């Protein structure tokens, strides 16, 4: 059993792979979660067709259910990528086989604060590996710290910061064959220092982890890549 699965079971939740029959339930939770988010512009408000496509021929997902079999959290994988995502891939070798987007994750407001998003992020990575997907990416608004922190803690790194989705600022996080150099001296940037982060990312560094200082401040640790 993985630690992620153990964390979910400790909350009395079960997980299973989602399919086409779950699309409307996932949409309902997506809309419910949006009502409690601090800034609605942090998340793209998807339409019903999106969920039917991702949970049908265009992807997959994993859901967490309570004892009454109600969906309390989900995490999705999109394998049929949209044109905008294909045009903004960080990889420049032209390969799209094995590439997928971690395209959405939500937790019911009444279940937040229990690390469910991070646990499902880990479970989603296991699912992606079982599907033969070896290049994964996700986008997250810098202000939506809960989202990108859960992705970093699950094993992704920040590789880009730029405008997406009609001019909205987004991190692009990835998991791929590139591993930041652990032996190199890291660089730290304050979370609000977006320009400083952009400079490092433009030089090929990646945001590898969140660091808490003795004074309680939080900073991003960046490391160079080979």
C-alpha positions, 0 to 999 in steps of 0.5 A: 500500500502506498502512503497516499492510499493509506492517507485516503483509507485513514479518512475512510475513503475508497478510490477507484478509476473513473469512467464515462458514467462518472462525468456528471458527478465529477462536473457537479463536484467541480462546480461545488468546489469552484463556489468555495475558491478564493479567486474563480480565475484560478481555475478554468470553468470547464463545460460538461463536454470536457468531462465527458471527453476526458472520462471517455476516449480522451483520458482517465481519472481517479476518484475518492468516495466516502462510506456512502459512495459519494464522490468527495475528490477527483483527479483527472488525466487528459490524453487527447490534448487541446491545440493550445496545450500542444502549442505550449508544450515545454518539450521541443523534440516534437514527441507527443506519444506518452504525453498527458495533462493532469487537467483537473483536481478538486476536493469537496469544500467540507473535505479540505484540509486533510491532504486529499488533493496531494494523496490523489495527486500521487495516486494519479501519477501511479495511474499515469504510469500504468497507462504508459504516460511518461511526460506529464504536465499541469498548470496552476495559478501562482495564487492557488498555492494549494494546487501547485504545492500538492503537485510539487509534493507529489513529484512534479517540478515548476518548469515555466511561468507565463500567460495561458488561457486568455492571458492568465498567469500560470505555472507549468509543472512537469514530471518527465525524464529530466531531474534537477541536479541535487548536488548543485547549489539551489537558488531560493525565491520568495513566492511573490518574486515572480520576476525572479522566478521567471529569470531562473526558469528561463535559464533552465532551472526548475522549482523543485520544492517549497522551503519554510524559513525559521521566520515562517516565510515560504520560498521556492527552491530552484535547481538547475537541470542537466 
